[in-house]
Amino acid sequence: MKKLMLQLLLLFVVFQVDAQKIKDYSWDEKPVFDTIPERYQDFPAIVLKDNRWVHLRMGGYGYSSFMMKHMAVKINKKDVINQYNKVRAVNGLTLKVRDFHARIIKPNGTINVLSEDKIIETEEDKIKSLVFEGVEEGDILEYYYILKEVPIASNYEIFQYEVPLLRAQFQLSGNPGVRFLYDKSDLFSKWEDNSGYVFVAENIPAYKYEKEAKNTLLINKIVYEATILGTFRHWGSFFDAAFRKFNKTQISKGKSKDFLKDLKLDDATKSTDERLTILDNYIKDNFEFRQRGEASKIKELATGKQKLSSMEMVSLYGLTLQQMKIPFKLIFGVDRFVGIVHPDIFYSVVPHKIVFYIPETKKYITPTEDYISYGPVTEYELQDSGGVVYDYSNPAKPDYKVEVHQFPITNADYTRKATETVVALTNDGKNATLEKKIAATGYLGQATRGFVKELKVNDEKEAIEKFVKYIALEGMEIKLNDYGFKAEEFSNNYTNTPFEINLKAETVADFTENAGNYLMVNLGKVIGKQNDLYQETTRKKPIATNYAKQYQHKIVFTIPKGYTVESYKDFIQNKELKRENKTIVKFSSNVKIVDNQFVVEIEEFYNDINYPVSEYPSYREVINAAADFNKAALVLKPQG
């Protein structure tokens, strides 16, 4: 007994000494910063240092952390002073501040320490903050604060700003028994001691957001997870603990059996594909996700509307598949724009996506997205990425497989938007009447169908009209006279039947212009607003799009009496990107005049979702060709 007490006392003393290190943290009286490289001199500000330290206290039933943040920023241009002169000492919901210090270092070396009365606390949320006053060009703003009792044991720590960062340091430490798992960007080097790890990176470049890129994935960061020694966060342990049995929620095996019987999911005359379609269609039509704070509503599963949490929905599918005796795989993936699934370790802070894969049909069930149907594709964010597998080849005895499931890239012909717009000028020649038909399939069709359904359920008529204007004629000022939908039922997703929108509208401004005797008709606008890359002349990150897709547009314009077509050159576009002598991206348009009708047909497609930086110039030309077409005007002249 005495030996045990001595061990506990020594453990307590070690913890107290280690925790005291972060509590006693302080800055140097005369700070020395790294020399600023000449290539950074023109930036409006430079982050000289970003030091952070997390010290974790962890026991069998709880945890909390001390967190320190120490920053120094040099102001080069007065225009950005207001971006960097405000500091809030907060992390999530944590408001307990142990230390908070700030100072201004002048170019001549003078150090002005801010007094404690400069630190204010907001009345509503009790957050402590301060504002550096009297800041001038050339000043260095330095501060550090220490938070205590932070209820965090895992986190993303991002070390990148819109200006360069000269030196970043991140330290992880904990009481004896705490074990850290981590995943870091390549710029960081690492060393470790008895209490944890120290990560250091130098000359981190300025962050630049680029359109259609994996901006979040590529940002400089460290992800960490703390566990108690003896417990593990490996996928096998996680799956066995969380998913060996699905009935850990209000979805019981008994209710799942009743569900199976009521929907006749055990009908041996139907194929696996037919039965899974029935199951998925019923759930997607009748079940809703409950909102935060809302109670689940689970009665007899086959009696209509139910409200379930995301995990209850996963359990419903999992239990039912087990009752149907259909082999399946439960797969955890990560949004490819955000991160990459770790093949060995489950990081709770990483937002994973859960899907079911049916090897027999080679199709997916997406349980946590109510607009995506059972089929050969799942969420577009998972395309061309990997997922870890919990295998239910024997539905009664799941097994963790050391394998990575590769999600395929969906072909461009799966997602297609086809439009036809009939246009005629009003009698005064200033505006036009429009009749437009839109047919959308694939990812666009399912998302549009689901969104309209949600708006209708909530009786949001104004929102529906706004959405119709957006998807049909974005960027135009119009009056919507009539609209309707076809193929609205969720069941159309299983056959990829187009979701149709038909509308009648009239323009209210800026559709025609007079230029002397000529009449300029802004006909290109009717394809809707187009993204452009006019300003983005160079590229650093590879291009990553949501999904491969096709567009087909047809415009039929009635040439008004008394006019003939003078010029339509802006409507002729032909840009493409070739890879290995094969066209993979294209925007082309052609024109013909038939009697009194001016007809334009457009073909646009993007056959891949990934494009290296070397292909950017051609890709940019295609994107800008669509934007140029949107600005195209038809020139008419009076006859005679």
C-alpha positions in Angstrom: 0.0 0.0 0.0 2.8 2.4 0.9 4.5 1.6 -2.5 1.3 2.4 -4.4 0.9 5.7 -2.5 4.5 6.6 -3.3 3.9 5.8 -7.0 0.8 8.0 -7.0 2.6 10.8 -5.3 5.5 10.7 -7.7 3.0 10.7 -10.6 1.2 13.7 -9.2 4.6 15.6 -8.7 5.7 14.8 -12.3 2.4 16.1 -13.6 2.5 19.3 -11.5 6.1 20.0 -12.6 5.2 19.4 -16.3 2.0 21.5 -16.1 3.9 24.3 -14.3 6.1 24.7 -17.4 3.3 26.0 -19.5 1.9 28.1 -16.6 5.2 29.8 -16.2 5.6 30.6 -20.0 6.8 34.1 -20.7 8.4 36.0 -23.5 12.0 37.3 -23.8 12.5 40.7 -22.4 14.5 41.7 -25.6 13.0 39.6 -28.4 15.0 38.5 -31.4 13.2 37.5 -34.6 14.4 35.7 -37.7 15.7 37.9 -40.6 13.0 38.7 -43.1 13.9 37.3 -46.6 14.0 39.9 -49.3 11.2 38.1 -51.3 8.8 38.9 -48.4 9.6 42.6 -48.2 6.7 43.8 -50.3 4.0 42.0 -48.3 1.8 44.4 -46.2 2.6 42.4 -43.1 4.7 39.4 -42.0 4.0 37.0 -39.2 7.4 36.7 -37.5 6.4 33.9 -35.1 3.4 31.8 -34.3 4.2 29.6 -31.2 1.5 27.4 -29.7 1.5 24.9 -26.9 -1.1 22.5 -25.8 -0.7 20.7 -22.5 -3.3 18.0 -21.8 -4.4 16.6 -18.5 -6.2 13.4 -19.1 -7.8 10.8 -16.8 -10.2 7.9 -17.1 -13.3 10.0 -17.1 -12.3 13.4 -18.4 -9.7 15.7 -19.8 -8.8 19.4 -20.1 -6.0 21.4 -21.5 -3.8 24.4 -21.0 -3.4 26.3 -24.3 -0.8 29.0 -25.1 -0.6 31.1 -28.2 2.3 33.6 -28.8 2.2 35.7 -31.9 4.4 38.5 -33.4 3.4 40.4 -36.5 5.4 43.1 -38.3 3.3 45.8 -40.0 4.8 47.0 -43.3 1.8 48.9 -44.7 -0.6 51.0 -42.7 -3.6 49.8 -44.8 -3.6 46.5 -42.9 -3.2 47.8 -39.3 -6.9 47.1 -38.6 -6.5 43.5 -39.7 -3.9 42.7 -37.1 -4.4 45.1 -34.1 -7.2 43.2 -32.5 -6.7 40.1 -30.3 -9.3 37.8 -28.7 -8.2 35.3 -26.1 -10.6 32.5 -26.8 -10.6 28.9 -28.1 -14.1 27.5 -28.8 -16.2 27.9 -25.7 -13.2 28.4 -23.4 -13.2 31.8 -21.5 -10.8 31.1 -18.7 -7.7 33.2 -19.3 -4.7 32.6 -17.1 -2.3 35.1 -18.7 -2.7 37.8 -21.3 0.2 40.1 -22.3 0.8 42.4 -25.3 3.4 44.9 -26.4 4.4 47.1 -29.4 8.0 47.0 -30.5 9.0 50.2 -32.4 11.5 50.2 -35.3 14.1 51.9 -33.0 13.8 49.1 -30.5 11.6 50.8 -28.0 9.2 48.4 -26.3 5.8 49.6 -25.1 4.0 47.1 -22.9 0.2 47.4 -22.8 -1.2 47.8 -19.4 -3.7 45.4 -18.0 -6.5 48.0 -18.2 -6.3 47.8 -22.0 -7.7 44.3 -21.7 -11.5 44.4 -21.8 -14.1 41.7 -21.3 -17.3 41.6 -23.3 -20.5 41.7 -21.2 -22.4 39.1 -23.3 -19.9 36.3 -23.9 -17.2 37.3 -21.4 -14.4 37.1 -23.9 -11.2 39.0 -23.1 -9.7 41.0 -25.9 -7.5 44.0 -26.6 -6.8 46.5 -29.3 -3.3 47.8 -30.1 -3.5 51.6 -30.3 -1.2 54.0 -32.0 0.2 51.4 -34.4 2.4 52.7 -37.2 4.2 51.2 -40.2 7.3 49.3 -39.1 5.8 48.3 -35.7 5.9 44.8 -34.4 2.7 43.7 -32.5 3.5 40.9 -30.1 1.2 39.1 -27.7 0.6 35.8 -25.9 -2.1 34.4 -23.8 -2.7 31.2 -21.8 -6.1 29.6 -21.6 -7.0 27.0 -18.9 -9.5 24.2 -18.6 -10.0 23.9 -22.4 -12.2 20.8 -23.1 -10.3 19.7 -26.1 -8.3 16.5 -26.7 -8.0 16.7 -30.5 -7.9 19.6 -33.0 -6.8 21.0 -36.3 -4.0 23.6 -35.8 -3.6 25.7 -39.0 -0.3 27.6 -39.5 -0.8 29.7 -42.6 -1.9 33.2 -43.2 -2.5 35.6 -46.2 1.0 36.9 -45.5 4.2 34.8 -45.0 5.0 33.2 -41.6 8.7 33.1 -40.8 8.6 30.6 -37.9 5.9 28.3 -36.6 6.3 26.1 -33.5 3.7 23.8 -32.0 4.3 21.8 -28.8 2.2 19.0 -27.5 2.7 17.8 -23.9 0.7 15.9 -21.3 0.6 14.2 -18.0 2.1 10.7 -17.8 0.0 8.2 -19.6 -1.1 10.6 -22.3 -0.3 9.4 -25.8 -0.4 11.7 -28.9 -1.3 10.7 -32.4 -0.6 13.3 -35.1 -0.6 14.0 -38.8 1.4 17.0 -40.1 2.1 18.9 -43.3 5.4 18.2 -44.9 6.9 21.6 -44.0 7.1 20.7 -40.3 10.0 18.9 -38.8 9.5 17.1 -35.4 11.4 16.1 -32.3 10.1 14.5 -29.1 10.9 14.2 -25.4 9.3 12.3 -22.5 6.3 14.6 -22.4 5.4 15.0 -26.0 6.4 16.5 -29.3 7.6 19.8 -30.8 6.9 20.7 -34.4 8.8 23.5 -36.2 8.4 25.0 -39.7 10.1 28.0 -41.3 9.2 30.3 -44.1 5.7 29.2 -44.6 4.4 31.0 -47.8 1.4 33.2 -47.8 -1.9 31.4 -48.3 -3.7 32.0 -51.5 -7.2 30.9 -52.2 -7.7 29.6 -55.7 -11.0 28.7 -57.5 -11.6 25.0 -58.0 -8.8 23.8 -55.8 -8.3 21.6 -52.7 -7.5 24.8 -50.7 -8.3 23.3 -47.2 -6.5 20.0 -47.9 -3.3 21.8 -49.0 -3.2 24.4 -46.2 -0.3 24.0 -43.7 -1.5 22.3 -40.6 -1.2 19.7 -37.8 -3.9 17.4 -36.7 -3.6 15.8 -33.3 -5.5 13.3 -31.1 -4.7 12.5 -27.5 -5.5 9.2 -25.9 -4.7 7.5 -22.6 -1.8 5.0 -22.7 -3.3 1.6 -23.3 -6.2 2.8 -25.4 -5.9 3.0 -29.2 -7.5 4.9 -32.0 -6.7 2.5 -34.7 -9.5 1.8 -37.2 -9.9 -1.9 -36.1 -10.5 -0.9 -32.5 -12.8 1.9 -33.5 -15.0 -0.2 -35.8 -15.2 -3.0 -33.2 -16.3 -0.6 -30.5 -18.7 1.5 -32.6 -20.1 -0.7 -35.3 -19.9 -4.4 -34.3 -23.5 -3.9 -33.3 -25.7 -1.3 -35.0 -28.5 -1.3 -32.4 -26.9 1.1 -30.0 -29.6 3.8 -30.7 -33.3 3.7 -30.6 -33.3 1.5 -33.8 -33.7 -2.0 -32.4 -33.4 -5.3 -34.0 -37.1 -6.0 -33.4 -38.1 -2.8 -35.3 -35.7 -3.7 -38.1 -37.4 -7.1 -38.5 -40.8 -5.6 -38.7 -39.5 -3.1 -41.2 -38.2 -6.0 -43.3 -41.6 -7.7 -43.2 -43.7 -4.7 -43.9 -41.8 -3.6 -47.0 -41.4 -7.2 -48.2 -37.7 -6.8 -48.3 -37.3 -10.6 -47.8 -39.2 -11.3 -51.1 -37.0 -13.9 -52.8 -38.6 -13.2 -56.2 -36.9 -9.8 -56.3 -33.3 -9.2 -57.0 -30.9 -7.7 -54.5 -30.9 -4.5 -56.6 -34.7 -4.3 -56.6 -34.9 -4.9 -52.8 -32.3 -2.3 -52.0 -34.0 0.2 -54.3 -37.3 -0.3 -52.4 -35.5 0.1 -49.0 -33.6 3.2 -50.0 -36.6 4.8 -51.7 -38.9 4.3 -48.7 -36.4 5.7 -46.3 -35.5 8.7 -48.4 -39.2 9.5 -49.0 -40.4 9.1 -45.5 -37.5 9.7 -43.1 -36.1 13.1 -42.0 -33.0 14.0 -40.1 -33.8 15.6 -36.8 -32.4 19.0 -36.1 -30.1 19.8 -33.1 -32.1 19.8 -29.9 -35.0 18.0 -31.6 -36.0 14.6 -30.3 -36.0 11.5 -32.5 -39.4 10.4 -33.6 -39.4 6.6 -34.1 -42.6 4.7 -34.1 -43.4 1.7 -36.4 -40.7 2.1 -39.1 -43.0 1.4 -42.0 -45.9 3.8 -41.0 -44.7 7.0 -42.5 -42.7 10.0 -41.4 -40.0 9.5 -38.9 -37.2 11.8 -37.5 -33.8 10.3 -36.9 -30.3 11.4 -36.2 -27.5 10.7 -38.7 -26.2 7.8 -36.7 -29.7 6.4 -36.2 -30.1 6.5 -40.0 -26.8 4.6 -40.3 -28.1 2.0 -37.8 -31.4 1.6 -39.6 -29.6 0.8 -42.9 -27.0 -1.4 -41.2 -29.5 -3.5 -39.2 -31.8 -3.9 -42.1 -29.0 -5.0 -44.4 -28.0 -7.6 -41.8 -31.6 -8.8 -41.6 -31.7 -9.0 -45.4 -28.5 -11.1 -45.2 -26.9 -8.9 -47.9 -23.1 -8.7 -47.7 -21.9 -5.1 -47.5 -19.0 -2.9 -46.5 -19.2 0.0 -44.2 -16.7 2.6 -45.5 -15.4 5.8 -43.9 -14.0 8.4 -46.3 -13.0 12.1 -46.1 -14.1 15.0 -48.3 -11.2 15.2 -50.8 -11.3 19.0 -50.7 -10.7 18.8 -46.9 -8.3 15.9 -46.2 -7.3 12.4 -46.8 -8.4 9.4 -44.8 -5.6 8.1 -42.6 -5.2 4.4 -43.4 -4.4 3.3 -39.8 -5.8 5.9 -37.3 -9.2 7.3 -36.7 -9.0 11.0 -35.9 -12.2 12.1 -34.3 -11.6 15.7 -35.3 -11.6 14.8 -39.0 -15.1 15.1 -40.6 -15.5 11.6 -42.0 -18.3 10.5 -44.4 -20.0 7.2 -44.0 -21.3 5.1 -46.9 -22.4 1.5 -47.4 -21.0 -0.4 -50.4 -22.7 -3.5 -51.8 -20.2 -5.7 -53.6 -22.8 -7.8 -55.4 -24.4 -4.8 -57.2 -21.3 -2.5 -57.1 -23.5 0.3 -55.8 -23.5 2.6 -52.8 -26.0 3.6 -50.1 -25.5 7.1 -48.8 -27.3 7.1 -45.4 -26.5 10.7 -44.2 -27.5 12.6 -47.3 -31.2 12.5 -48.0 -31.0 13.7 -51.6 -28.6 11.0 -52.9 -30.1 7.7 -54.0 -28.8 4.1 -53.8 -26.7 3.7 -57.0 -23.3 3.5 -58.7 -22.2 6.9 -57.2 -22.1 8.5 -53.8 -21.2 12.0 -52.6 -19.1 13.8 -55.2 -16.6 14.9 -52.5 -15.5 11.2 -52.2 -14.6 10.7 -55.8 -11.0 9.7 -56.5 -10.3 9.3 -52.8 -9.9 6.3 -50.5 -11.9 5.0 -47.6 -11.3 2.5 -44.8 -13.4 -0.7 -44.7 -15.4 -2.6 -42.1 -16.4 -5.7 -43.9 -19.7 -7.4 -43.4 -19.2 -10.1 -46.0 -20.7 -12.3 -43.3 -23.4 -9.8 -42.1 -23.5 -11.4 -38.7 -19.7 -11.2 -38.1 -18.1 -8.0 -39.3 -14.4 -7.8 -39.7 -12.0 -4.9 -40.1 -10.1 -5.2 -43.4 -6.7 -3.6 -43.8 -7.6 -2.3 -47.2 -8.5 1.1 -48.8 -11.6 1.3 -50.9 -11.1 3.5 -54.0 -14.1 5.7 -54.9 -14.4 6.0 -58.7 -14.6 9.2 -60.7 -18.1 9.5 -62.2 -18.3 9.9 -66.0 -19.3 13.3 -67.4 -22.4 11.9 -69.1 -23.9 11.1 -65.7 -24.3 14.7 -64.8 -25.8 16.8 -67.6 -27.6 20.1 -67.8 -29.6 20.7 -71.0 -31.5 23.9 -71.7 -33.6 25.3 -74.5 -34.5 29.0 -74.5 -37.0 30.6 -76.9 -36.6 34.4 -77.0 -38.7 37.1 -78.6 -38.4 40.9 -78.2 -41.3 42.9 -76.9 -43.1 45.3 -79.2 -41.0 48.3 -78.0 -37.8 46.4 -78.7 -36.4 47.1 -75.2 -37.1 43.8 -73.5 -37.9 40.2 -74.3 -40.2 37.3 -73.4 -38.5 34.0 -72.5 -39.6 30.4 -72.4 -37.0 28.1 -71.0 -36.8 24.4 -70.3 -34.0 22.9 -68.1 -33.3 19.2 -67.7 -30.8 18.1 -65.1 -29.4 14.7 -64.4 -26.8 13.2 -62.1 -25.4 15.1 -59.2 -27.1 18.3 -60.3 -30.4 16.6 -60.9 -30.5 14.9 -57.5 -29.4 18.0 -55.7 -32.0 20.2 -57.5 -34.7 17.6 -57.0 -34.0 17.3 -53.3 -33.7 21.1 -52.7 -37.0 21.8 -54.4 -38.7 19.1 -52.4 -37.4 20.6 -49.2 -38.6 24.1 -50.1 -42.1 22.7 -51.0 -42.4 20.8 -47.8 -41.7 24.0 -45.9 -44.1 25.9 -48.2 -41.3 28.4 -49.1 -42.9 29.9 -52.3 -40.6 32.9 -52.4 -37.5 30.8 -52.0 -38.7 28.5 -54.8 -39.1 31.4 -57.2 -35.7 32.8 -56.2 -34.1 29.4 -56.8 -35.8 29.0 -60.3 -34.5 32.4 -61.3 -31.0 31.5 -60.0 -30.7 28.2 -61.8 -32.4 29.3 -65.0 -31.3 32.9 -65.6 -28.8 33.9 -63.0 -27.4 37.4 -63.6 -30.5 38.7 -65.4 -33.2 41.0 -64.1 -36.5 39.2 -64.9 -40.1 38.9 -63.9 -41.1 35.3 -63.5 -44.6 34.7 -64.9 -45.0 31.0 -64.6 -43.0 27.9 -63.8 -43.4 24.2 -63.1 -41.5 21.0 -62.4 -41.5 17.5 -63.9 -40.1 14.2 -62.6 -40.1 15.5 -59.0 -40.4 12.1 -57.3 -37.3 10.8 -55.6 -37.7 7.5 -57.4 -36.5 9.2 -60.6 -33.0 9.2 -59.2 -32.7 5.5 -59.6 -33.0 5.7 -63.4 -31.2 9.1 -63.6 -34.4 10.6 -65.1 -33.9 14.3 -65.7 -35.4 16.8 -63.3 -37.2 19.4 -65.4 -38.0 23.0 -64.8 -40.2 24.9 -67.3 -40.7 28.6 -67.0 -42.0 31.7 -68.7 -40.4 35.1 -67.9 -39.8 38.5 -69.3 -36.7 40.7 -68.9 -37.1 44.0 -67.1 -33.8 45.8 -67.8 -30.6 45.8 -69.9 -31.6 43.3 -72.5 -31.2 45.6 -75.6 -29.2 48.7 -76.3 -29.3 51.2 -79.2 -26.0 52.0 -80.9 -26.9 54.5 -83.7 -29.1 52.7 -86.1 -28.1 49.3 -84.7 -29.9 47.3 -82.0 -27.7 45.3 -79.7 -29.5 42.3 -78.1 -27.7 40.8 -75.1 -28.7 37.3 -76.0 -25.7 35.6 -74.4 -27.1 36.3 -71.0 -29.8 33.7 -71.4 -27.4 30.8 -70.6 -27.0 32.3 -67.1 -24.1 33.9 -65.3 -20.8 32.1 -66.0 -17.7 31.9 -63.8 -14.5 33.4 -65.2 -10.8 33.3 -64.7 -9.9 36.6 -66.2 -7.8 37.8 -63.3 -6.3 34.5 -62.4 -3.5 34.5 -65.0 -1.2 32.1 -63.0 -1.9 29.0 -61.0 -0.2 27.3 -58.0 -2.5 24.5 -57.0 -3.8 21.7 -59.3 -7.4 22.2 -60.5 -10.0 20.1 -58.6 -13.7 20.4 -59.7 -16.8 19.0 -58.0 -17.7 16.5 -60.7 -17.3 15.7 -64.4 -20.3 17.2 -66.3 -21.8 18.2 -69.6 -23.8 21.2 -70.7 -26.0 21.5 -73.8 -27.7 24.8 -74.6 -30.0 25.8 -77.4 -31.2 29.4 -78.0 -33.9 30.2 -80.5 -34.3 34.0 -81.1 -37.0 35.4 -83.3 -35.6 38.2 -85.4 -38.0 41.1 -85.2 -39.7 42.3 -88.3 -37.9 45.1 -90.0 -34.4 43.9 -88.9 -31.7 41.7 -90.2 -28.6 40.2 -88.5 -25.6 42.4 -89.0 -23.1 40.6 -86.7 -23.0 37.5 -84.5 -19.2 36.9 -84.3 -19.2 36.9 -80.5 -21.4 33.9 -80.5 -18.8 31.7 -82.2 -16.6 30.2 -79.6 -14.3 27.2 -79.8 -11.9 26.4 -77.0 -10.7 23.0 -75.8 -8.2 21.3 -73.6 -6.5 18.2 -75.0 -4.8 15.4 -73.1 -2.9 12.8 -75.1 -4.6 14.0 -78.3 -8.1 13.6 -76.7 -10.4 16.5 -75.9 -11.3 16.4 -72.3 -12.6 19.9 -71.8 -14.5 22.0 -74.3 -16.7 25.0 -75.0 -17.9 25.4 -78.5 -20.9 27.2 -80.1 -22.3 27.4 -83.6 -24.9 29.6 -85.2 -27.4 29.2 -88.0 -30.2 31.4 -89.3 -33.4 29.6 -90.4 -36.0 31.9 -91.9 -36.6 34.5 -89.2 -34.9 32.6 -86.4 -31.4 33.0 -85.1 -30.4 29.6 -83.5 -27.3 29.0 -81.3 -26.2 25.6 -80.1 -23.6 25.1 -77.4 -21.6 22.1 -76.4 -19.6 22.3 -73.1 -18.1 19.4 -71.2 -15.5 18.7 -68.4 -14.5 15.0 -68.6 -12.3 14.9 -65.6 -12.2 16.3 -62.1 -8.4 16.7 -61.7 -6.2 18.9 -63.9 -2.5 19.6 -63.3 -1.2 23.1 -63.2 0.4 22.5 -66.6 -3.1 22.3 -68.1 -4.3 25.5 -66.5 -3.8 27.8 -69.6 -6.0 25.7 -71.8 -8.5 25.1 -69.0 -8.7 28.9 -68.3 -9.4 29.6 -72.0 -12.4 27.2 -71.9 -13.8 28.8 -68.7 -13.3 32.3 -70.1 -15.0 31.3 -73.4 -18.2 30.5 -71.5 -17.9 33.8 -69.7 -17.3 35.6 -73.0 -20.4 34.0 -74.5 -22.5 35.2 -71.6 -21.5 38.8 -72.6 -22.1 38.3 -76.3 -24.5 40.7 -78.1 -26.4 40.1 -81.3 -26.2 43.1 -83.6 -29.3 43.9 -85.6 -29.8 46.5 -88.3 -32.9 47.9 -89.9 -33.8 46.5 -93.3 -33.4 48.6 -96.4 
